[in-house]
Amino acid sequence: MARVRLSVAERREELLRAAIEQIEARGVAAVRIADVASALGVSNALVLYHFSTKEKLVAEAFTYAAADDLAHLRGLLDRRTSALRRLRAAVRWYAPTGQAKGWRLWIEGWAVALREPALRQVTRDLDQQWKAAITEVIAEGVAGGEFECADPAGAALRLTALLDGLAVQLTSYPGSVPRSRARQWADEALARELGLGREALTEPER
């Protein structure tokens, strides 16, 4: 049966989805252009035509994988409600006990990024986007008098560093930290950074 002819954008998206699946199955280091091509029944040359190297394919696959999560984060942080409520929703969603990223994919990506400049640039840029979004809403809450935080950027860095670290523990060492405890630590860290008691995170929105 003949394959449906796809536009360039559609073909690239198909290849990126296949690359993500292969990375999740095999790992970044082991995955090959041939694995992605075989999964779709296309030639290696077609994959290389669109991405030229495995490194570029992997870097763009990670960017593609993060796009939905970044869009969801912006949706949470752009809601018409208090800064505290938006931050609480974002932190609980981003946490490894929430619904955000495929943490296994990202942990492996971080490891490979130590030796792959293209992937390192991608993961750094994505990390900066997360931190910038959190920083902006913390600053809004401070300006609106909802809470106090002398260093919104530092608070965003500490919060995301904690959540990333918890993700490593929960993903790489299942059972090392109870999920309920991780969720509690995330709430306590957010409250501490905003100069609030933890009970402020459980109060209903007025």
Buried (B, 14 or more C-beta within 10 A) or exposed (E): EEEEEEEEEEBBEBBBBBBBBBBBEEBBEEBEBEBBBBBBEBEBEBBBEBBEEBBBBBBBBBBBBBEEBBEBBEEBBEEEEBBBBBBBBBBBBBBBBBEBBBBBBBBBBBBBBEEBEBBBEBBEEBBEBBBEBBBBBBBBBBEEEBBEBEEBBEBBBBBBEBBBEBBBBBBEEEEEBEEEEBBEBBBBBBBBBBEBEEEBBEEEEE
